[in-house]
Amino acid sequence: MGRGKRERRRAAEHGPSAVTTPAPTPGPRPHRWAGLLVIGVVGAVLAIATGVWWWLAGAPLQGPPRPAARYVGQPVCGQCHQQAEQGWRGSHHELAMQPPAKHALWNMSSCTPSRPSL
């Protein structure tokens, strides 16, 4: 920091040893830690308030419970999804829903088609 007018004049008249600087006081400065503590507490309160607001804002609205979803079958689905049903008819996906034919069974131990016993 700069010196005041009196200190500069005294140093010019008597030399630099005439101006004494006060010795620093030993020990911690409690007001410094108090300021950091206040900043920490305010930050923690803001973080908690923001978390509570976020949690409450994202909470789903309570309504009547819905029944569990279940498969209702191709005829019921086809009533609303006619275009999708037309694409599905005759495709490999439709055939995959059928039970396997006897001649299409595979021997799973050797991964080869098994011969039907006639």
TIZA-13027 format. One record per residue (C-alpha): residue in one letter; chain; x, y, z. Coordinates in steps of 0.5 Angstrom, whole numbers, plus 500, padded with zeros to 3 digits. Each point is the difference from the previous one (the first is absolute). Layout:
N
<pt><resn>A</resn><chain>A</chain><u>X</u><v>Y</v><w>Z</w></pt>
...
***
This chain:
118
<pt><resn>M</resn><chain>A</chain><u>500</u><v>500</v><w>500</w></pt>
<pt><resn>G</resn><chain>A</chain><u>502</u><v>507</v><w>499</w></pt>
<pt><resn>R</resn><chain>A</chain><u>503</u><v>505</v><w>505</w></pt>
<pt><resn>G</resn><chain>A</chain><u>496</u><v>506</v><w>503</w></pt>
<pt><resn>K</resn><chain>A</chain><u>503</u><v>507</v><w>499</w></pt>
<pt><resn>R</resn><chain>A</chain><u>502</u><v>500</v><w>507</w></pt>
<pt><resn>E</resn><chain>A</chain><u>504</u><v>494</v><w>499</w></pt>
<pt><resn>R</resn><chain>A</chain><u>503</u><v>502</v><w>494</w></pt>
<pt><resn>R</resn><chain>A</chain><u>503</u><v>506</v><w>503</w></pt>
<pt><resn>R</resn><chain>A</chain><u>502</u><v>497</v><w>506</w></pt>
<pt><resn>A</resn><chain>A</chain><u>504</u><v>495</v><w>496</w></pt>
<pt><resn>A</resn><chain>A</chain><u>503</u><v>505</v><w>496</w></pt>
<pt><resn>E</resn><chain>A</chain><u>502</u><v>504</v><w>506</w></pt>
<pt><resn>H</resn><chain>A</chain><u>503</u><v>495</v><w>505</w></pt>
<pt><resn>G</resn><chain>A</chain><u>501</u><v>494</v><w>495</w></pt>
<pt><resn>P</resn><chain>A</chain><u>496</u><v>494</v><w>499</w></pt>
<pt><resn>S</resn><chain>A</chain><u>502</u><v>497</v><w>507</w></pt>
<pt><resn>A</resn><chain>A</chain><u>495</u><v>506</v><w>503</w></pt>
<pt><resn>V</resn><chain>A</chain><u>494</u><v>497</v><w>497</w></pt>
<pt><resn>T</resn><chain>A</chain><u>498</u><v>494</v><w>504</w></pt>
<pt><resn>T</resn><chain>A</chain><u>495</u><v>495</v><w>498</w></pt>
<pt><resn>P</resn><chain>A</chain><u>495</u><v>496</v><w>505</w></pt>
<pt><resn>A</resn><chain>A</chain><u>502</u><v>493</v><w>501</w></pt>
<pt><resn>P</resn><chain>A</chain><u>495</u><v>495</v><w>498</w></pt>
<pt><resn>T</resn><chain>A</chain><u>496</u><v>497</v><w>505</w></pt>
<pt><resn>P</resn><chain>A</chain><u>501</u><v>493</v><w>501</w></pt>
<pt><resn>G</resn><chain>A</chain><u>494</u><v>494</v><w>500</w></pt>
<pt><resn>P</resn><chain>A</chain><u>494</u><v>499</v><w>495</w></pt>
<pt><resn>R</resn><chain>A</chain><u>496</u><v>506</v><w>498</w></pt>
<pt><resn>P</resn><chain>A</chain><u>493</u><v>497</v><w>502</w></pt>
<pt><resn>H</resn><chain>A</chain><u>496</u><v>505</v><w>496</w></pt>
<pt><resn>R</resn><chain>A</chain><u>503</u><v>497</v><w>494</w></pt>
<pt><resn>W</resn><chain>A</chain><u>497</u><v>493</v><w>501</w></pt>
<pt><resn>A</resn><chain>A</chain><u>493</u><v>503</v><w>502</w></pt>
<pt><resn>G</resn><chain>A</chain><u>499</u><v>502</v><w>493</w></pt>
<pt><resn>L</resn><chain>A</chain><u>502</u><v>494</v><w>497</w></pt>
<pt><resn>L</resn><chain>A</chain><u>495</u><v>496</v><w>505</w></pt>
<pt><resn>V</resn><chain>A</chain><u>495</u><v>505</v><w>498</w></pt>
<pt><resn>I</resn><chain>A</chain><u>501</u><v>499</v><w>493</w></pt>
<pt><resn>G</resn><chain>A</chain><u>500</u><v>492</v><w>501</w></pt>
<pt><resn>V</resn><chain>A</chain><u>493</u><v>500</v><w>504</w></pt>
<pt><resn>V</resn><chain>A</chain><u>497</u><v>505</v><w>495</w></pt>
<pt><resn>G</resn><chain>A</chain><u>503</u><v>495</v><w>494</w></pt>
<pt><resn>A</resn><chain>A</chain><u>497</u><v>494</v><w>504</w></pt>
<pt><resn>V</resn><chain>A</chain><u>493</u><v>503</v><w>501</w></pt>
<pt><resn>L</resn><chain>A</chain><u>500</u><v>502</v><w>493</w></pt>
<pt><resn>A</resn><chain>A</chain><u>502</u><v>493</v><w>497</w></pt>
<pt><resn>I</resn><chain>A</chain><u>495</u><v>497</v><w>505</w></pt>
<pt><resn>A</resn><chain>A</chain><u>494</u><v>504</v><w>498</w></pt>
<pt><resn>T</resn><chain>A</chain><u>502</u><v>499</v><w>492</w></pt>
<pt><resn>G</resn><chain>A</chain><u>500</u><v>493</v><w>501</w></pt>
<pt><resn>V</resn><chain>A</chain><u>493</u><v>500</v><w>504</w></pt>
<pt><resn>W</resn><chain>A</chain><u>497</u><v>504</v><w>494</w></pt>
<pt><resn>W</resn><chain>A</chain><u>503</u><v>495</v><w>495</w></pt>
<pt><resn>W</resn><chain>A</chain><u>497</u><v>494</v><w>504</w></pt>
<pt><resn>L</resn><chain>A</chain><u>493</u><v>503</v><w>501</w></pt>
<pt><resn>A</resn><chain>A</chain><u>500</u><v>503</v><w>492</w></pt>
<pt><resn>G</resn><chain>A</chain><u>501</u><v>493</v><w>498</w></pt>
<pt><resn>A</resn><chain>A</chain><u>495</u><v>496</v><w>504</w></pt>
<pt><resn>P</resn><chain>A</chain><u>495</u><v>497</v><w>496</w></pt>
<pt><resn>L</resn><chain>A</chain><u>493</u><v>502</v><w>501</w></pt>
<pt><resn>Q</resn><chain>A</chain><u>496</u><v>495</v><w>503</w></pt>
<pt><resn>G</resn><chain>A</chain><u>494</u><v>497</v><w>497</w></pt>
<pt><resn>P</resn><chain>A</chain><u>496</u><v>494</v><w>500</w></pt>
<pt><resn>P</resn><chain>A</chain><u>504</u><v>493</v><w>499</w></pt>
<pt><resn>R</resn><chain>A</chain><u>500</u><v>497</v><w>493</w></pt>
<pt><resn>P</resn><chain>A</chain><u>499</u><v>493</v><w>499</w></pt>
<pt><resn>A</resn><chain>A</chain><u>506</u><v>496</v><w>498</w></pt>
<pt><resn>A</resn><chain>A</chain><u>502</u><v>500</v><w>492</w></pt>
<pt><resn>R</resn><chain>A</chain><u>498</u><v>493</v><w>497</w></pt>
<pt><resn>Y</resn><chain>A</chain><u>500</u><v>497</v><w>493</w></pt>
<pt><resn>V</resn><chain>A</chain><u>493</u><v>500</v><w>497</w></pt>
<pt><resn>G</resn><chain>A</chain><u>502</u><v>496</v><w>494</w></pt>
<pt><resn>Q</resn><chain>A</chain><u>500</u><v>502</v><w>492</w></pt>
<pt><resn>P</resn><chain>A</chain><u>493</u><v>501</v><w>499</w></pt>
<pt><resn>V</resn><chain>A</chain><u>499</u><v>505</v><w>505</w></pt>
<pt><resn>C</resn><chain>A</chain><u>507</u><v>504</v><w>498</w></pt>
<pt><resn>G</resn><chain>A</chain><u>498</u><v>499</v><w>493</w></pt>
<pt><resn>Q</resn><chain>A</chain><u>493</u><v>504</v><w>501</w></pt>
<pt><resn>C</resn><chain>A</chain><u>505</u><v>507</v><w>501</w></pt>
<pt><resn>H</resn><chain>A</chain><u>506</u><v>498</v><w>497</w></pt>
<pt><resn>Q</resn><chain>A</chain><u>497</u><v>498</v><w>493</w></pt>
<pt><resn>Q</resn><chain>A</chain><u>506</u><v>502</v><w>496</w></pt>
<pt><resn>A</resn><chain>A</chain><u>505</u><v>496</v><w>504</w></pt>
<pt><resn>E</resn><chain>A</chain><u>496</u><v>494</v><w>500</w></pt>
<pt><resn>Q</resn><chain>A</chain><u>500</u><v>500</v><w>493</w></pt>
<pt><resn>G</resn><chain>A</chain><u>508</u><v>500</v><w>499</w></pt>
<pt><resn>W</resn><chain>A</chain><u>500</u><v>495</v><w>506</w></pt>
<pt><resn>R</resn><chain>A</chain><u>496</u><v>495</v><w>496</w></pt>
<pt><resn>G</resn><chain>A</chain><u>504</u><v>495</v><w>496</w></pt>
<pt><resn>S</resn><chain>A</chain><u>506</u><v>502</v><w>503</w></pt>
<pt><resn>H</resn><chain>A</chain><u>505</u><v>496</v><w>504</w></pt>
<pt><resn>H</resn><chain>A</chain><u>498</u><v>503</v><w>506</w></pt>
<pt><resn>E</resn><chain>A</chain><u>493</u><v>498</v><w>499</w></pt>
<pt><resn>L</resn><chain>A</chain><u>503</u><v>493</v><w>499</w></pt>
<pt><resn>A</resn><chain>A</chain><u>504</u><v>500</v><w>506</w></pt>
<pt><resn>M</resn><chain>A</chain><u>494</u><v>500</v><w>505</w></pt>
<pt><resn>Q</resn><chain>A</chain><u>498</u><v>494</v><w>497</w></pt>
<pt><resn>P</resn><chain>A</chain><u>502</u><v>493</v><w>504</w></pt>
<pt><resn>P</resn><chain>A</chain><u>506</u><v>497</v><w>497</w></pt>
<pt><resn>A</resn><chain>A</chain><u>498</u><v>495</v><w>494</w></pt>
<pt><resn>K</resn><chain>A</chain><u>503</u><v>493</v><w>502</w></pt>
<pt><resn>H</resn><chain>A</chain><u>504</u><v>500</v><w>494</w></pt>
<pt><resn>A</resn><chain>A</chain><u>504</u><v>506</v><w>502</w></pt>
<pt><resn>L</resn><chain>A</chain><u>502</u><v>498</v><w>507</w></pt>
<pt><resn>W</resn><chain>A</chain><u>507</u><v>500</v><w>501</w></pt>
<pt><resn>N</resn><chain>A</chain><u>505</u><v>496</v><w>504</w></pt>
<pt><resn>M</resn><chain>A</chain><u>502</u><v>505</v><w>505</w></pt>
<pt><resn>S</resn><chain>A</chain><u>506</u><v>495</v><w>503</w></pt>
<pt><resn>S</resn><chain>A</chain><u>504</u><v>500</v><w>493</w></pt>
<pt><resn>C</resn><chain>A</chain><u>496</u><v>506</v><w>497</w></pt>
<pt><resn>T</resn><chain>A</chain><u>498</u><v>496</v><w>494</w></pt>
<pt><resn>P</resn><chain>A</chain><u>493</u><v>499</v><w>497</w></pt>
<pt><resn>S</resn><chain>A</chain><u>497</u><v>494</v><w>503</w></pt>
<pt><resn>R</resn><chain>A</chain><u>496</u><v>495</v><w>495</w></pt>
<pt><resn>P</resn><chain>A</chain><u>493</u><v>499</v><w>502</w></pt>
<pt><resn>S</resn><chain>A</chain><u>499</u><v>492</v><w>501</w></pt>
<pt><resn>L</resn><chain>A</chain><u>495</u><v>498</v><w>495</w></pt>
***
